[in-house]
Amino acid sequence: MIAPVPTEKKPDEVPPANADGDEEEEIEEEGAHDAQGAGGEGKKKKKKKKPKKKSKLEQTEPPTVGLTKLFPDGKFPEGELHEYKDDNSYRTTSEEKRYDERMAMEDPEITYNNIRRAAEVHRQVRKYARKTIRPGMRMIDIAEMIENGVRNLVEEDGLESGVGFPTGLSLNHCAAHYSPNPGDTLVLGEKDVLKVDFGVHVKGRILDSAFTLNFDPTYDKLLEAVKAATDTGVREAGIDVRLGELAGYIQETMESYEVEVNGKVLPVKPIENLSGHSINPYQIHGGKSVLLVKNDDPTKMEEGEYFAIETFGSTGRGKVIEQGEVSHYARKVDAPHVPLRLTSAKSLLKSINKNFGTLPWCRRYLERAGESKYLLALNHLVSQGIVQDYPPLCDVRGAMTAQFEHTILLRPTRKEVVSRGDDY
């Protein structure tokens, strides 16, 4: 390769930028040109510094930059918007409903900005997780990678902001509620189907969203079926929609798919005893359930509610049972006031109230909070009905299950899919 011939620098050429990044601009004073043209020396040129251009702060890998630094104006991205249909189509242009929405935005107890902040944290953390999770990784390392990302980006602050619930990493026939306990050595395998379900909360507004990863194309159609069913649920959900009918739409989509495994064609079945759910402040299950099989539930979705539209598909029997070591727990919202005979149980309950309130947690979180030798006290709180345990939920061994989930907000004027991203 021939090197370019260097050119001679002209006397009036603009010098390069300074090492500190400031550019210098030459300015000739009045009369200097004429003086030089007459052979005079003229006046010296003044140099004016241009201000540095500030580079935009970007997220790191792994994600560590708090979201308020990336969005210093405090306004977080709006989710995907859907207009209401049929009898509710008027809401989009209704002056009354637009007023209701403005009032909601100004109410610190309702404001949509908190759930949007949680949603953007979820999107950024899962972007890194989806790129990073690979067979050979320990489940406990995957969980901690996700949770550390959430804590950094949401700028964890006690019960003001933090992890919404334990990271679910349920494998294969296990559909939900498995998170590695301390000392867990389980490793992700090449043939595994992994459900990744994690939450973020800001001031108790919980963003609940999940996806499934597989590394063997055998179960691509299973994932496709469940994602399509979730999208159907999101599309058909809305104010005044009956929950039993919504379940029917989900079921119809799910059952239109088949999976071929080792030459055998298997139907994709919705898991009949799992469901999506409404979400209340600091309460992941708000009382309303969106089942996955058509039923006669006449309950309607209402304006202002949050819902997790969550669907599970299976190549097995389509029904789960509790099975395996418990990792998920939560203090009951309506927990009874009972006298506790164990001093250790009283101390543990105090720690739970301080660190989690009614948000779900797992044993790893207890140890992170400084608790040790807590199992006896924990089991006592469960037996007294103060704490609810959530064992893993599993279909028949040998089956494969998948999950996709989005959080939607039924605003007065529009439906907002707050957790929607480029990935799903």
C-alpha positions in Angstrom: 0.0 0.0 0.0 1.4 3.4 -1.0 1.5 5.9 1.8 -0.2 9.3 1.0 2.2 12.2 0.3 2.1 14.7 3.2 0.9 18.2 2.2 2.6 21.4 3.4 0.6 23.3 6.0 -0.5 26.7 4.9 0.1 29.7 7.2 -3.6 30.5 7.6 -4.7 26.9 8.1 -7.0 26.3 11.1 -5.0 24.4 13.8 -6.3 21.1 15.1 -8.5 20.7 18.1 -6.9 21.0 21.5 -6.1 17.8 23.4 -8.9 18.7 25.8 -11.4 18.5 23.1 -12.1 22.2 22.8 -11.9 23.6 19.2 -10.1 26.9 18.5 -11.6 29.3 16.1 -9.5 32.0 14.4 -10.9 35.5 14.3 -9.2 38.3 12.4 -9.6 41.8 13.8 -10.8 44.6 11.6 -8.2 45.9 9.3 -5.8 43.0 9.8 -6.2 41.7 6.3 -5.6 45.1 4.7 -2.5 45.6 6.7 -1.1 42.3 5.7 -2.0 43.0 2.1 0.0 46.2 2.2 3.0 44.3 3.5 2.3 45.3 7.1 2.5 42.9 10.0 -1.1 43.4 11.0 -2.7 42.6 14.3 -2.4 39.1 15.9 -5.4 36.8 15.5 -7.4 36.0 18.6 -8.4 32.4 19.3 -11.9 31.7 20.7 -12.5 28.4 22.4 -15.7 26.4 21.5 -17.3 24.6 24.4 -16.9 20.8 24.6 -19.8 18.7 23.3 -21.2 16.6 26.1 -21.4 12.9 25.2 -24.7 11.2 25.9 -24.5 8.8 28.9 -25.1 5.2 27.8 -25.8 1.9 29.6 -22.9 -0.3 30.4 -22.5 -4.1 30.0 -23.4 -5.6 32.5 -25.9 -2.8 33.2 -24.9 -0.6 36.1 -26.0 2.9 35.3 -29.0 4.0 37.3 -32.0 4.9 35.2 -32.4 8.4 36.6 -29.0 9.3 35.2 -30.0 8.1 31.7 -33.3 10.0 32.0 -32.4 13.1 34.0 -35.7 14.8 33.2 -37.5 12.1 35.1 -39.7 11.1 32.2 -39.5 7.5 31.2 -40.6 5.9 27.9 -44.3 5.2 27.4 -45.2 1.6 26.5 -47.0 0.4 23.4 -50.4 2.0 23.1 -53.6 0.3 22.0 -56.9 2.0 21.4 -59.9 0.5 23.0 -62.5 -1.3 20.8 -66.2 -1.4 20.3 -68.2 0.3 23.1 -65.0 1.8 24.6 -63.6 3.3 21.4 -65.0 6.7 22.4 -62.4 6.9 25.2 -59.5 7.9 22.9 -61.1 11.3 22.1 -63.3 11.8 25.2 -62.5 15.1 26.9 -63.7 13.7 30.2 -61.4 10.6 30.0 -58.5 12.7 29.0 -59.1 14.9 32.0 -59.2 11.7 34.2 -55.9 10.7 32.8 -54.3 14.0 33.5 -55.5 13.8 37.1 -54.1 10.3 37.4 -50.7 11.5 36.1 -50.6 14.2 38.7 -51.6 11.9 41.6 -48.4 10.7 43.3 -50.2 7.5 44.3 -51.2 6.6 40.8 -48.7 8.2 38.4 -47.8 6.1 35.4 -44.3 7.3 35.5 -43.3 4.8 38.3 -44.4 1.8 36.4 -42.8 3.1 33.2 -39.5 3.5 35.1 -39.8 -0.1 36.3 -40.6 -1.2 32.7 -37.5 0.5 31.3 -35.3 -1.2 33.9 -36.8 -4.5 32.9 -36.1 -3.9 29.2 -32.5 -2.9 29.8 -31.8 -5.8 32.2 -33.4 -8.4 30.1 -31.6 -7.2 26.9 -28.3 -8.0 28.6 -29.7 -11.2 30.1 -31.0 -12.6 26.8 -27.6 -11.9 25.2 -25.6 -13.4 28.1 -27.5 -16.5 29.3 -26.0 -19.6 27.8 -25.8 -23.3 28.6 -23.1 -24.1 31.2 -24.0 -21.2 33.5 -25.1 -21.9 37.1 -28.7 -21.0 37.8 -27.6 -19.1 40.9 -25.2 -16.9 38.8 -28.0 -16.2 36.2 -30.4 -15.1 39.0 -27.8 -12.9 40.7 -26.8 -11.3 37.4 -30.4 -10.3 36.7 -31.1 -9.1 40.2 -27.9 -7.1 40.5 -28.8 -5.4 37.2 -32.3 -4.6 38.5 -30.9 -3.2 41.8 -28.4 -1.0 40.0 -30.8 0.4 37.4 -33.8 1.0 39.7 -31.4 2.4 42.2 -32.6 0.2 45.0 -33.9 2.1 48.0 -35.6 -0.1 50.6 -39.3 -0.3 49.9 -39.2 2.7 47.6 -37.7 0.8 44.7 -36.1 -2.5 44.0 -36.6 -6.1 42.9 -40.3 -6.9 42.5 -40.1 -10.6 43.3 -37.6 -13.5 43.1 -36.2 -14.3 39.7 -38.0 -17.3 38.4 -35.7 -19.7 36.4 -38.0 -22.7 36.0 -36.7 -25.5 33.8 -38.4 -27.9 31.4 -41.5 -29.5 33.0 -41.3 -27.0 35.9 -43.4 -24.0 34.8 -43.0 -21.5 37.6 -41.8 -20.5 41.1 -38.3 -22.1 41.0 -35.5 -19.8 42.0 -32.1 -21.1 43.2 -31.7 -21.3 47.0 -28.3 -20.7 48.7 -25.9 -23.5 47.7 -27.9 -24.5 44.6 -25.4 -26.0 42.0 -27.9 -26.6 39.1 -26.4 -25.8 35.7 -28.3 -24.8 32.6 -28.1 -27.4 29.9 -28.1 -27.4 26.1 -31.5 -29.2 25.9 -33.2 -27.1 28.6 -36.2 -24.8 28.1 -35.8 -21.9 30.6 -38.5 -19.6 31.8 -37.1 -16.2 32.9 -39.6 -14.4 35.1 -38.5 -11.3 37.0 -40.0 -8.2 38.4 -39.1 -4.6 39.2 -41.0 -2.2 41.5 -41.0 1.6 42.0 -43.0 2.8 45.0 -44.8 -0.6 45.0 -45.8 -0.4 41.3 -44.7 -3.9 40.2 -43.7 -4.5 36.6 -44.1 -8.3 35.9 -42.8 -9.7 32.7 -41.4 -13.0 31.5 -39.9 -14.8 28.5 -38.6 -18.2 27.6 -35.2 -19.2 26.2 -34.4 -22.5 24.4 -31.1 -23.5 22.8 -32.4 -26.5 20.8 -34.8 -25.7 18.0 -37.0 -28.7 18.8 -39.2 -26.5 21.0 -39.3 -23.4 18.8 -43.0 -24.0 18.1 -43.8 -24.3 21.8 -42.3 -20.9 22.4 -44.1 -19.5 19.3 -47.4 -20.8 20.6 -47.1 -19.3 24.1 -45.8 -15.9 22.8 -48.8 -15.8 20.4 -51.2 -16.6 23.2 -49.8 -13.9 25.3 -50.1 -11.4 22.4 -53.7 -12.5 22.0 -54.4 -11.9 25.6 -52.8 -8.4 25.5 -54.7 -7.5 22.3 -58.1 -8.7 23.6 -57.8 -7.4 27.1 -59.6 -4.1 27.9 -62.0 -2.2 30.1 -65.3 -4.2 30.6 -63.8 -7.4 29.1 -65.0 -10.5 31.0 -62.1 -12.6 32.3 -63.7 -15.9 31.4 -64.1 -14.8 27.8 -60.5 -13.5 27.6 -59.3 -16.9 28.7 -61.1 -18.4 25.8 -59.2 -16.3 23.3 -55.9 -17.3 24.9 -56.9 -21.0 24.8 -57.9 -20.8 21.2 -54.6 -19.4 20.1 -52.5 -21.7 22.2 -54.3 -24.9 21.0 -53.8 -23.9 17.3 -50.1 -25.0 17.6 -48.3 -28.4 17.6 -44.8 -29.4 18.3 -42.9 -32.3 16.7 -40.6 -34.1 19.1 -38.6 -37.1 18.0 -41.0 -37.7 15.1 -44.1 -37.5 17.3 -46.6 -34.6 17.0 -47.7 -33.2 20.3 -50.4 -30.6 20.9 -49.6 -27.4 22.8 -51.9 -27.3 25.8 -52.6 -24.2 28.0 -51.8 -25.0 31.6 -55.3 -24.9 33.0 -54.5 -24.2 36.7 -52.1 -21.3 36.1 -53.2 -17.7 35.3 -52.4 -14.1 34.7 -53.5 -11.7 37.4 -54.3 -8.1 38.4 -51.5 -6.3 40.3 -52.1 -3.9 43.3 -49.5 -1.7 45.0 -47.0 -3.9 46.8 -49.2 -6.9 46.0 -48.2 -9.1 43.0 -51.6 -11.0 42.9 -54.3 -8.3 43.2 -57.3 -10.6 43.4 -58.5 -11.0 39.8 -57.2 -14.0 37.7 -56.9 -14.4 33.9 -57.1 -18.2 33.4 -55.8 -19.8 30.2 -58.9 -22.0 29.5 -62.3 -20.6 28.7 -64.6 -20.4 31.8 -67.7 -18.7 33.1 -66.0 -16.0 35.2 -68.1 -12.9 34.6 -65.7 -10.6 36.4 -64.8 -7.6 34.3 -61.5 -5.7 33.8 -61.9 -2.1 35.1 -60.5 1.3 34.3 -57.2 2.0 36.1 -56.3 -1.6 36.8 -52.9 -3.2 36.1 -52.8 -6.7 34.8 -50.1 -9.3 34.2 -51.2 -11.1 31.0 -49.3 -14.3 31.6 -49.6 -17.5 29.6 -48.1 -21.0 30.0 -48.1 -23.8 27.4 -47.1 -27.4 27.8 -46.4 -30.5 25.8 -47.6 -32.6 28.8 -50.9 -32.9 30.6 -51.5 -29.1 30.8 -51.8 -29.1 34.6 -49.2 -28.4 37.3 -48.7 -29.6 40.9 -46.5 -28.3 43.7 -43.2 -30.1 43.6 -39.7 -29.5 44.9 -37.9 -27.3 47.4 -39.6 -23.9 48.2 -37.8 -20.7 47.3 -40.6 -18.1 47.0 -42.4 -16.6 50.0 -44.4 -13.5 50.7 -46.0 -12.1 53.8 -49.8 -12.2 53.4 -51.5 -8.9 52.9 -54.3 -10.0 55.3 -51.9 -11.8 57.7 -53.6 -12.7 61.0 -52.3 -11.1 64.2 -51.3 -14.2 66.2 -49.0 -14.4 69.2 -45.6 -15.9 68.2 -44.1 -18.2 70.7 -40.7 -18.3 69.0 -38.4 -15.3 69.6 -36.6 -16.1 66.4 -39.9 -16.0 64.5 -40.7 -12.5 65.9 -37.2 -11.3 64.9 -37.6 -12.8 61.4 -41.0 -11.2 60.9 -39.6 -7.8 61.9 -36.8 -8.2 59.2 -39.4 -9.3 56.6 -41.6 -6.3 57.3 -38.6 -4.0 57.1 -37.1 -5.3 53.9 -39.9 -6.7 51.9 -43.3 -5.7 53.3 -45.8 -7.6 51.3 -43.5 -8.0 48.2 -42.4 -11.6 47.5 -38.9 -12.7 48.4 -36.7 -15.8 48.5 -34.2 -17.4 50.9 -31.3 -15.8 49.1 -32.8 -12.3 49.9 -33.0 -13.2 53.6 -29.3 -14.0 53.7 -28.5 -10.8 51.8 -30.5 -9.0 54.5 -28.2 -10.6 57.1 -30.4 -13.4 58.3 -28.9 -16.8 59.2 -30.3 -20.0 60.8 -33.8 -18.9 59.9 -35.5 -22.0 58.6 -37.2 -23.0 61.9 -38.6 -19.4 62.3 -39.6 -19.3 58.6 -41.5 -22.5 58.8 -43.3 -21.3 62.0 -44.4 -18.1 60.2 -45.8 -20.2 57.4 -47.6 -22.6 59.7 -49.2 -19.6 61.5 -50.6 -18.3 58.3 -48.5 -15.1 58.4 -46.2 -16.0 55.5 -47.3 -17.8 52.3 -44.9 -20.2 50.7 -45.0 -20.8 46.9 -43.5 -24.2 46.0 -42.3 -24.9 42.3 -45.2 -25.7 40.0 -44.5 -28.6 37.7 -46.2 -30.6 34.9 -45.4 -34.2 34.3 -41.7 -35.0 34.1 -40.5 -35.2 30.5 -42.9 -32.5 29.3 -41.7 -29.1 28.3 -43.3 -25.8 29.4 -42.9 -22.2 28.2 -44.1 -18.8 29.4 -44.4 -15.3 28.1 -45.9 -12.3 30.1 -46.5 -8.6 29.8 -47.9 -6.0 32.2 -50.7 -3.9 30.8 -52.3 -0.7 32.2 -55.9 0.1 31.5 -55.7 3.9 31.3 -58.8 5.9 30.9 -58.1 6.7 27.3 -55.9 3.9 26.1 -54.4 0.5 27.0 -50.7 0.7 27.6 -48.5 -2.4 27.3 -45.9 -1.0 29.6 -43.4 -3.9 29.4 -43.4 -4.2 25.6 -39.9 -4.1 24.0 -38.2 -4.8 20.7 -37.6 -8.4 21.8 -41.1 -9.5 22.7 
